[in-house]
Amino acid sequence: MVKFFVSLIKLQRVLSYRPKTYLKNGIRYIETDLKTNPFTFFKTVVYNPALHTQDELEMILKHETTHAQNWHSVDVLLGQLLIAFHWFNPLVWRYSKRMDQNLEFIADYKTTKARFPKKSYQMTLLRHALPNNMSLPVNNFYSFTKIRILMLNKNKSHHKNRLKVLLVLPFIMVFLMSFQIETVTKFKTSTSSQIEKDSISNPEIEILNALLKNYDEDAVLIFNGKKTTIK
């Protein structure tokens, strides 16, 4: 939670610094002179126009506008809060990361779907995959660059492939249900004659007590016609 609030404080400082700002289609755009990557927070897009060419700016603004229009910041913040309260669960960290990736995939797809060439967009992603990243709970342009490029070139799943997945589901259910089968182990009880044969009678116990009272380790005991080792 401390890390989360520190990130929000850093974010607030960036958003409060507004050298130039304008409103378009219900979205506020802040042109800053800070050396930062473009990012979106709710209905606010922050970018530095001096760091990009005009063609790059058009693609970047389309990408960030998609985040703003679909309220992706809400999903990101909920993911961060989920981690804050369930930090001990490794699945929560993985889920939050996958959710951030999915939001970037959506924005990338809509950006290239609009009017921008896919090749030019991928080159822009590569040029701006900088190592110095801001630690902010927002959708940053440099995130998951390699995976994003792979997803842009990945063909959409055919309907037949989706049906194959549905066919596999029943087998998965049967596999999981097999672990719910109760195994009962039954022990066969010995008959009375067998118990009498394997047990020692009282007179024999008295003899053993007498022998073991002064037991010699070198002695050899013969019990029921067999050599017996005493422990």
N, C-alpha and C positions, 0 to 999 in steps of 0.2 A: 504493500500500500504506500509506503514511503517513496519507493521508486516511481510508482504511478503518479503520485502528486508532484514529485520533483519534475517529472516529464511534462506535466500540465503547466507548471510554473514556467518552464523553459518555452513551452509553446505559446503561452500568453505573452511573453516578452516579444516574441517574433511577430505575433499578430497585432500587438499594440504599436509596433513601429511601422508607420504607414507613410512613406515618402510620397507615394501616389496611389490612389485608389479610385475605383469606379464600379458602378453597378450595372449588370447586364443580365436580363432574363431572370431576375431574382437571385443572382449569384454575385457576391462581392469579390472583385479581383484586386489584389494588392501587388503592385509592382515595387519590389524592394531592391535596395542596392547591396543587401547582405549576400555573402557567398554561401548560398544554400540551394539545395535541390528543390524543384517544384513539389508542393504537397497541398493536400486538401484537408480542411477541417470543417465538417458540416457544410455550410453554404459559403465558405470562404476559400479562395484559391490564392496561394502565395507563390510567386515566381520572380526570378531575376531576369529581365529581358536582355541584359548585357551578356549573359552567359550562353545565349542560344541564337541561332540564325532565325530568320523570319519563317522559313519552312518548318524548322524544328518547333518553333513556338506554336504554330497552328496545331501540330500533332499533340504537343504537350498539353495545350489548353483544352483540346477535345478530350484527351484522356482524363485530365483532372476534373473537367466539367461532368464527365460521366460519374465519377465518384460523388460529386456534389449532388447531382440530380437524383441518384439512387440512395442517398444518405448512408454511404458505406462507412462513414466515421462512427455511426451508431454501432455497427457490427464490430468494428475494431475496439471501441471502448468497452463493449460488453465482454469481448474476448479477454481484454486486459483485466477487467474486474473478476472474471471467472478464474484467471490465473492467480490473482491476489488472494482469493478465498480458498482455492483448491490447489495451491502451489505444490502440495505433496503428491498429487496425482499426475503421473507422467502422461497419461492420455489427454489431459486438459491442455498441456503445453503443445502436444502434437495437433490437437484439434484447432487451437488458436492459430498455429502456424499455417495449417491447411486452409483455414478460413481466410487469412490474409492473402494467401496465394490465389485463392479462388476469386477474390475481389479484383485482384490485378488481372487475372485472366479475362474477367468480364469486361473491364475497361479496355484492355488491349483488343479484344474481339470487336467491340463497338467502334473503336477508333479506326481500325483497318476496314471495318464494314462500311464506314461513312463514305470516305472518298480518298483516303490516303493509301498510297501503294505499300504493300506489305514489306517489300524489300527496304524501302526508305525508312519505314518505321523501325525495322529491326536494326538498321545501322545507327539510328538515333539512340536506341536502347544501349547498344554497345559503347557508343561514345560517352554516354553519361552514366556508365556503371562505375562511379567513383568509389574509392576505398574509404574516404572520410565521410561516414554516414552520421546523420543526426539521430540522436536517441529520443525520438518523439513517437507518441502513439498515433501516428497518422499513416496514410497510404503514400509511401515515397516512391519516386519514379525508378530508382535504381534497384528496387527489391526483386530478388529472384530472377535476375536477368537471363541467366542461361535457361532456366525452366520455362520462362515466359516465351523465349524465342522458340523453344521446342514445341510448346503448346500452339503457337501461331502457325507452325508448319504441320501440325498434326491434323489428319483428316477426321472429320466428324464421324462418330460411330453410326454404322448402318443399322437400320431397323432389325435386320436379321441377327446382328450381333447382340442387340438388346434382348431378342427372344431367346438366344442361347443362354444368356445370364438367367433369365426367368426359368429355363429348364433345369438349370443347375441348382436352383434354390430348394426344390423338394429333396434332392440328395443331401444337401447340407442339413436340412431339418431332420432327416432320418439319422444322419451321422451324430447330430447333437442329442437326439432322443435316445440313441443307443447307450449313452453314458448314464441315462436315468434308470436303466434296468437294474432291479434289485437282485443281488446274488445272495442266495441262502445256502449256508453250509450245514449239512446234517452230519452228526456224529453217530456212528453205529455203536450201540451199547453192547458190552460183552455179556455172554450168557452166564448163568450161575456156575456151570461146570468149569468154564474158562477162568472165572474169577477164583474159584477154589484151587485150580491147578497152579495159577501164577502167584497166589498169596502164600504167606508164611503162617503156619499155625503157631499157637501159643507155646507149645513145648519147644518148637524149633527156635523161637525167639529167646527162650530162656537159655538154650544151649549157646546161641550166638552171643548173648550178653556175657556168659561165662567165659567164652573164648576171647572176646574183645576186651575184657577187663584187664587181662595181662597179655595184650596183643604184642606179638613179635613181628617186626617188619619182614623178617626172613622166613616166617612161617608160611606154609601153603595150606589153604583151606579147601576142603573138598565139600561142596554143597550140592546135593541132589546128583552126585556122581560126576560133578564138573569142578575143575579148578576155579576158584573164585578170588578175584582181587578186591581187597577191602579199601575203600577210600573214606 
